[in-house]
């Protein structure tokens, strides 16, 4: 078995001459099919293998196209000259690779790792420098940095480091802390239920939109370290950036007071009920909800700079240049800061999964490097 170059072009070249068998009927596969339409996964994937017996014989929707789910044993019925395998689990990518290695017993089948492909992909951001050649001196966004601290615990470690970086890079900004004493947690049912469960990050999903709408300013997660002053962003009506998997990264955004787009975003939570288990699934996380929101507004979820109707979306270089799969920093000279992705919303099991995911992707990357 071999792993060939995990680039988009290599994948397309192989997919145009062979059937692609995906391994892993996961939410990650479904999300990537939506955010990376240029991969054409719904077109190229012939069927999906999964170890879960309860999924076998059913189907999974990939960008609107249903694909049948088969067992690993059924994979062996295909002629190796006619297929290539795409490992589509981000957490268990290395484990699946080892399973395939044992199953295929030396048969030469080309294998791709979807997470490794995404990790190695660099979206075209050739316009990024032009966005800072802005001579406007009138600011629409006030110099306020909003953040939330509902737990009431002492601020230490990364949180303290982030706050110090804000004070250093933006000394003339007001730092506005919101907490259970000065924010109305009864503003809607989603916020109230999340607060009662002490799921602080889910409280701020709505609350950050609310306070920036009411006061204007810039919202920052408490795992965002700033490298540079933010004044160059203040002439926008509304700005946000892409994250590491082309997700709309709400860890950093800013807007003028009363910006209409924020009111529309808040409506996502009007009838949304907080369920501790359901809300933590991939498609209920705010960045993924915002992907689909901005897609409906006519924006392309492609990782590239876009500006229209008073809305500016920046490439991930600005604040999110940390690789989601390996943890490597990929910082360029345009970076204003870095979102450390500490995962305050994730429970202990989730943090353990994140660590496993990084280790597995690094292991697969090392195998790829030995093959080429």
C-alpha positions as CSV (number, residue, x, y, z in Angstrom):
1,X,0.0,0.0,0.0
2,X,1.3,3.5,-0.8
3,X,0.4,7.0,0.2
4,X,0.8,9.4,-2.7
5,X,1.1,13.2,-2.5
6,X,-1.9,14.4,-0.5
7,X,-2.6,17.5,-2.5
8,X,-5.9,18.5,-4.1
9,X,-4.4,18.3,-7.6
10,X,-3.1,14.8,-7.0
11,X,-6.5,13.7,-5.6
12,X,-8.3,15.0,-8.6
13,X,-5.9,13.3,-11.0
14,X,-6.5,9.9,-9.3
15,X,-10.2,10.5,-8.8
16,X,-10.6,11.1,-12.6
17,X,-9.4,7.6,-13.4
18,X,-10.4,5.5,-10.3
19,X,-13.3,5.0,-8.0
20,X,-12.8,6.7,-4.7
21,X,-13.7,4.6,-1.7
22,X,-14.1,6.8,1.4
23,X,-13.3,5.2,4.8
24,X,-15.2,6.8,7.6
25,X,-18.9,7.8,7.5
26,X,-18.3,10.8,9.6
27,X,-19.6,14.3,10.2
28,X,-16.2,15.5,9.3
29,X,-16.6,14.1,5.8
30,X,-20.0,15.8,5.5
31,X,-18.6,19.2,6.7
32,X,-15.6,19.1,4.4
33,X,-17.8,18.2,1.4
34,X,-19.7,21.5,2.1
35,X,-16.7,23.8,2.9
36,X,-14.4,22.4,0.3
37,X,-16.7,22.1,-2.8
38,X,-13.5,22.3,-5.0
39,X,-12.7,18.8,-3.9
40,X,-15.9,17.5,-5.6
41,X,-16.3,14.7,-3.0
42,X,-19.9,14.1,-3.9
43,X,-18.8,13.5,-7.5
44,X,-15.8,11.4,-6.9
45,X,-16.8,9.2,-3.9
46,X,-18.3,5.9,-5.0
47,X,-19.2,4.5,-1.6
48,X,-18.2,4.8,2.0
49,X,-16.6,2.1,4.3
50,X,-17.3,2.2,8.0
51,X,-16.4,-0.1,11.0
52,X,-19.7,0.7,12.7
53,X,-22.0,-2.2,12.0
54,X,-25.0,0.0,12.7
55,X,-24.1,2.3,9.8
56,X,-23.5,-0.5,7.3
57,X,-26.2,-0.9,4.7
58,X,-27.4,2.6,5.2
59,X,-26.3,5.8,3.4
60,X,-24.6,9.1,4.2
61,X,-25.3,12.4,2.5
62,X,-22.2,14.1,1.0
63,X,-23.1,17.6,-0.2
64,X,-26.6,16.4,-1.0
65,X,-25.6,13.1,-2.7
66,X,-26.4,9.9,-0.9
67,X,-23.6,7.3,-0.8
68,X,-24.0,3.7,0.4
69,X,-22.1,2.5,3.5
70,X,-20.3,-0.8,3.3
71,X,-18.2,-3.0,5.6
72,X,-14.4,-3.1,5.5
73,X,-14.7,-6.7,4.3
74,X,-16.6,-5.6,1.2
75,X,-13.7,-3.3,0.3
76,X,-11.6,-6.3,-0.5
77,X,-14.0,-7.3,-3.3
78,X,-12.9,-4.3,-5.4
79,X,-10.0,-4.7,-7.9
80,X,-7.1,-2.7,-6.5
81,X,-6.3,-1.3,-10.0
82,X,-9.8,0.4,-10.1
83,X,-9.9,2.1,-6.7
84,X,-8.2,4.5,-4.4
85,X,-9.0,5.0,-0.7
86,X,-9.7,8.3,1.0
87,X,-9.5,8.1,4.8
88,X,-12.2,10.6,5.9
89,X,-11.9,10.4,9.7
90,X,-9.9,13.3,11.2
91,X,-9.5,11.7,14.7
92,X,-8.8,8.1,13.7
93,X,-6.9,8.7,10.5
94,X,-3.7,6.9,11.6
95,X,-5.6,4.0,13.1
96,X,-7.6,3.5,9.9
97,X,-4.3,3.6,7.9
98,X,-2.9,0.8,10.1
99,X,-6.2,-1.2,9.7
100,X,-5.9,-0.8,5.9
101,X,-2.3,-1.8,5.9
102,X,-3.2,-5.0,7.7
103,X,-6.3,-5.7,5.7
104,X,-4.8,-5.2,2.3
105,X,-1.7,-7.2,3.1
106,X,0.7,-5.5,0.7
107,X,-1.7,-4.8,-2.1
108,X,-0.8,-1.6,-3.9
109,X,-3.8,0.8,-3.4
110,X,-3.3,4.5,-3.4
111,X,-4.5,6.1,-0.2
112,X,-5.2,9.7,0.7
113,X,-5.9,11.2,4.1
114,X,-8.6,13.9,3.9
115,X,-7.4,15.7,7.1
116,X,-3.8,15.6,5.8
117,X,-5.0,17.1,2.5
118,X,-6.8,19.9,4.3
119,X,-3.8,20.5,6.6
120,X,-1.5,20.9,3.6
121,X,-3.8,23.0,1.5
122,X,-3.1,26.7,1.3
123,X,-6.0,28.8,0.0
124,X,-5.1,31.5,-2.4
125,X,-4.8,34.7,-0.4
126,X,-2.9,36.7,-3.0
127,X,-5.1,39.8,-2.3
128,X,-4.4,39.8,1.4
129,X,-1.8,42.7,1.4
130,X,-4.1,45.0,-0.6
131,X,-6.7,45.0,2.2
132,X,-4.4,46.9,4.5
133,X,-3.8,49.8,2.1
134,X,-6.6,51.7,3.6
135,X,-6.2,55.4,4.0
136,X,-9.5,56.1,5.7
137,X,-9.1,57.9,9.0
138,X,-12.7,57.8,10.1
139,X,-13.5,54.8,12.2
140,X,-16.9,53.1,12.2
141,X,-16.0,50.6,14.8
142,X,-15.4,52.0,18.3
143,X,-12.2,51.1,20.2
144,X,-13.8,48.6,22.5
145,X,-12.7,45.0,23.0
146,X,-15.4,42.8,24.4
147,X,-14.8,39.5,26.2
148,X,-16.6,37.2,28.5
149,X,-15.7,35.6,31.8
150,X,-18.7,33.9,33.3
151,X,-16.9,31.3,35.5
152,X,-15.6,33.9,38.0
153,X,-12.4,32.0,38.5
154,X,-9.0,33.6,38.7
155,X,-7.5,34.4,35.3
156,X,-4.2,32.6,34.8
157,X,-2.1,31.0,32.2
158,X,-3.1,31.6,28.6
159,X,-6.1,33.8,29.5
160,X,-3.8,36.2,31.4
161,X,-1.3,36.2,28.6
162,X,-4.0,37.1,26.1
163,X,-5.3,40.0,28.1
164,X,-1.8,41.4,28.5
165,X,-1.2,41.2,24.7
166,X,-4.4,43.2,24.2
167,X,-3.3,45.9,26.6
168,X,0.1,46.0,24.9
169,X,-1.0,46.2,21.3
170,X,-4.2,48.2,21.8
171,X,-3.4,50.5,24.7
172,X,-6.1,53.1,23.9
173,X,-8.9,50.5,23.7
174,X,-11.5,50.0,26.4
175,X,-11.4,46.3,27.6
176,X,-15.0,45.5,28.5
177,X,-15.5,42.3,30.5
178,X,-19.0,40.8,30.5
179,X,-20.0,38.3,33.2
180,X,-23.0,37.0,35.1
181,X,-23.2,40.3,37.0
182,X,-23.5,42.7,34.1
183,X,-25.0,40.5,31.3
184,X,-28.6,39.5,31.2
185,X,-28.5,35.7,30.9
186,X,-32.3,35.7,30.5
187,X,-32.0,37.4,27.1
188,X,-33.2,34.2,25.5
189,X,-33.8,30.5,26.3
190,X,-30.6,29.2,24.7
191,X,-28.4,31.5,26.7
192,X,-30.2,30.9,30.0
193,X,-30.1,27.1,29.6
194,X,-26.4,27.1,28.6
195,X,-25.6,29.4,31.6
196,X,-27.4,27.1,34.0
197,X,-25.3,24.2,32.7
198,X,-22.1,26.3,33.1
199,X,-21.4,25.9,29.4
200,X,-19.9,29.4,29.2
201,X,-18.7,29.2,25.6
202,X,-22.3,28.5,24.4
203,X,-23.5,31.5,26.4
204,X,-21.1,33.7,24.6
205,X,-22.2,32.3,21.2
206,X,-25.2,34.5,21.4
207,X,-24.0,37.1,23.9
208,X,-21.0,38.2,21.8
209,X,-23.2,39.0,18.9
210,X,-25.6,40.9,21.2
211,X,-23.0,43.1,23.0
212,X,-21.2,44.1,19.7
213,X,-24.6,44.9,18.1
214,X,-25.6,47.1,21.1
215,X,-22.2,48.9,21.7
216,X,-20.1,48.3,18.6
217,X,-16.5,47.2,18.9
218,X,-14.4,44.1,18.6
219,X,-15.0,40.7,20.2
220,X,-12.1,38.5,21.2
221,X,-12.1,35.0,22.6
222,X,-9.8,34.7,25.7
223,X,-7.5,32.4,23.8
224,X,-6.6,35.0,21.2
225,X,-3.1,36.5,21.4
226,X,-2.6,39.8,19.6
227,X,0.6,40.7,17.8
228,X,-0.4,44.0,16.3
229,X,-2.7,46.9,16.8
230,X,-6.3,46.5,15.4
231,X,-6.9,50.0,14.1
232,X,-6.6,49.0,10.4
233,X,-9.9,47.1,10.9
234,X,-12.0,49.9,12.3
235,X,-13.1,51.4,9.1
236,X,-15.3,48.3,8.3
237,X,-19.0,48.0,9.0
238,X,-18.4,44.4,9.9
239,X,-15.5,42.0,9.7
240,X,-14.7,38.4,10.5
241,X,-12.2,35.9,9.2
242,X,-12.0,32.3,8.1
243,X,-10.8,29.6,10.4
244,X,-8.5,26.6,9.7
245,X,-11.2,24.5,7.9
246,X,-12.8,27.4,6.1
247,X,-15.1,27.9,9.0
248,X,-16.3,31.4,9.9
249,X,-14.1,32.0,13.0
250,X,-16.2,33.9,15.5
251,X,-13.3,34.0,18.0
252,X,-12.6,37.4,16.4
253,X,-15.0,39.8,14.8
254,X,-15.9,43.5,14.9
255,X,-18.8,45.7,13.8
256,X,-20.2,49.2,14.1
257,X,-22.9,49.8,16.6
258,X,-26.3,48.5,15.4
259,X,-24.8,46.6,12.5
260,X,-27.8,44.8,10.8
261,X,-25.9,41.6,10.0
262,X,-25.4,41.0,13.7
263,X,-29.1,41.2,14.3
264,X,-29.6,38.6,11.6
265,X,-27.0,36.3,13.1
266,X,-28.7,36.6,16.5
267,X,-31.9,35.3,15.0
268,X,-30.3,31.9,14.5
269,X,-30.8,31.5,18.3
270,X,-34.4,32.7,18.4
271,X,-36.0,29.3,18.4
272,X,-32.8,27.3,19.1
273,X,-33.0,25.1,22.2
274,X,-29.9,24.3,24.2
275,X,-29.4,20.6,24.5
276,X,-26.1,19.7,26.2
277,X,-25.5,16.7,23.9
278,X,-26.9,18.0,20.6
279,X,-25.4,21.5,20.9
280,X,-21.9,20.0,21.1
281,X,-22.2,18.1,17.8
282,X,-20.2,19.4,14.9
283,X,-23.0,20.9,12.9
284,X,-24.4,22.8,15.9
285,X,-21.1,24.7,16.6
286,X,-21.3,28.4,15.9
287,X,-18.6,28.5,13.2
288,X,-20.4,25.8,11.2
289,X,-23.8,27.5,11.7
290,X,-22.2,30.7,10.4
291,X,-20.7,29.0,7.4
292,X,-24.2,28.2,6.2
293,X,-25.5,31.6,7.2
294,X,-23.0,33.5,5.1
295,X,-23.4,31.0,2.3
296,X,-27.1,31.9,2.1
297,X,-26.0,35.6,2.1
298,X,-24.1,34.9,-1.2
299,X,-20.6,34.5,0.2
300,X,-18.4,31.6,-0.9
301,X,-17.0,29.4,1.8
302,X,-13.6,29.2,0.1
303,X,-11.1,30.7,2.5
304,X,-10.6,33.8,0.4
305,X,-10.9,37.5,1.0
306,X,-14.4,38.7,0.2
307,X,-16.2,42.1,0.7
308,X,-19.7,43.2,-0.2
309,X,-22.8,44.8,1.4
310,X,-20.7,46.2,4.3
311,X,-19.4,42.7,5.2
312,X,-15.7,41.8,5.0
313,X,-14.4,38.3,5.4
314,X,-10.6,37.9,5.7
315,X,-8.5,34.8,5.0
316,X,-7.3,32.7,8.0
317,X,-3.9,34.4,7.9
318,X,-5.2,37.3,10.0
319,X,-6.0,35.4,13.2
320,X,-6.3,31.7,12.6
321,X,-2.9,30.6,11.2
322,X,-2.7,27.5,13.5
323,X,-3.1,24.2,11.9
324,X,-6.2,22.5,13.2
325,X,-4.8,19.0,12.6
326,X,-1.2,19.2,13.7
327,X,-1.1,22.3,15.9
328,X,1.7,23.8,13.8
329,X,1.9,27.6,13.5
330,X,1.7,28.9,9.9
331,X,2.0,32.6,10.7
332,X,2.6,35.1,7.9
333,X,3.6,38.7,8.1
334,X,0.0,39.9,7.8
335,X,-1.1,38.2,11.0
336,X,-2.6,40.5,13.6
337,X,-2.8,37.7,16.2
338,X,-3.4,34.0,16.7
339,X,-6.4,32.1,17.9
340,X,-4.8,29.3,20.0
341,X,-8.0,27.1,19.8
342,X,-7.7,26.2,23.5
343,X,-11.2,24.6,23.2
344,X,-12.9,26.1,26.3
345,X,-16.2,24.6,25.0
346,X,-14.8,21.1,24.9
347,X,-15.1,18.6,27.8
348,X,-12.2,16.4,29.0
349,X,-13.1,13.7,26.5
350,X,-13.2,16.2,23.7
351,X,-9.8,17.6,24.6
352,X,-8.4,14.0,24.7
353,X,-9.9,13.5,21.2
354,X,-8.2,16.6,20.0
355,X,-4.9,15.5,21.3
356,X,-5.4,12.0,19.7
357,X,-6.4,13.7,16.4
358,X,-3.2,15.8,16.3
359,X,-1.0,12.8,17.2
360,X,-2.6,10.6,14.5
361,X,-2.3,13.3,11.8
362,X,1.3,13.9,12.7
363,X,2.0,10.1,12.5
364,X,0.4,9.9,9.1
365,X,2.3,12.9,7.9
366,X,5.6,11.2,8.9
367,X,4.6,8.1,6.9
368,X,3.9,10.3,3.9
369,X,7.3,12.0,4.2
370,X,9.0,8.6,4.2
371,X,7.1,7.5,1.1
372,X,8.0,10.5,-1.1
